[in-house]
Amino acid sequence: MSGKPTVKQMQGEVAELKNELSQFANALVQEVMKHNTLIYALLNDMGKMEKIICENCGEEVARPVLKDLENNDDCPSCGKSLFITKQADLEDLSYIADLNDNEE
């Protein structure tokens, strides 16, 4: 024997390496999720978390409200704008007028 690994041995080593990388990736993802949960809870506790219901798909989106952080208005679930951006028509305007009349 020349000391070179056989194809079968190399396949076993590759499979073992894939398994180890998979375990490492899973551990890393779990750690990031823990940190994400901690940061979310901290921001929420400080009143720096905004919760928005997407006007298109109805999903709740939570995003931080920080002075130097620009927020994206695209919904991460459906990809559309979180806010309806259609032009107001006469029906919308009369609905708003009725709301204002009811407040007085």
N, C-alpha and C positions, 0 to 999 in steps of 0.2 A: 504494500500500500504506500502511496506517495504522501500521505498525510493531508491531502485535500479533502474537504468535506464533501459528502455525497449530496446529490440533489435532494434526497429525502431529509438529510440532516439540515440542509439550508432551508428547506420548506418549514421544518420544525422551528428553527431559529427565527424565521420571519414571522411565523404564527405567534411565537412567544413575544416577540417585539411588538407586534400589533396589539396583543392583549395588554401588555404593559403600557403602551401609549394610550390605549382606550381607557384603562383605569386612571392614568394620570389626567387625561382630558376630563373624565367624569368628576374627579376630585377638584380640579380647577373650576369647573362650571359650578359645582356646589358651593365652593368658597366665594365665587363672584356673586352668586345668588344670595348668600348670607349677607354680604356687604351691601348689595342692592336693597335688601329688605331693611337693613339697619339704617341706611341713608334715607330711604323712603319714610320710615317711621320717625326719624329725627326731623326731617323737613316738615312732615305733617304735624308733629308736636309743636314746632316753631311757627306754625301757620304759614309756611312757605310752600304749600302744595295746593295746586288748583285742580279741581275735578270738573271735567267737562263731558257732557253727553254729546256724542257725535250726532249732528242733525241728519246725517245720511244713513248710518247703520244702527244707531242707538247704543253703541258701545260706550262705556265710561272710560275716559282717558284721564289719567292723572299725570300732571307735569309740574315741575318745580317753578316757582316764581322767584327768580333771583335777578338782581339788578343787571348784572353783566351777561346774562344768558338769554340769547334770543330763542324764542320758542317757535317751533314749526306748527303751522295750522293744519297740516295734513294728518288725517286719522291713520294711526299705525295699523288698524284692522282692515279698513276698506280702501285706504289710499286717497280718499276724497277729502275735501275741505271739512274741518270740524264744524264750520259755521255755514249756513246756507248763504250763498252769495248772489242769489238771483235778484234781479231788479224788482223793487217794490211796485206792485200794480195798485189799481184803485181799490180792489178788495182788501189788500193789506193795509192801505192807508185808512180806510173806513173802520177796520178792526182796531187800529191803533187809536183813532179818534174816539171810538166807543170806550176803550180802556181808560183814556184820559178823562172822559166825561164821568165814568163810574168812580174815579178816584176823588172827584170834586164833591 
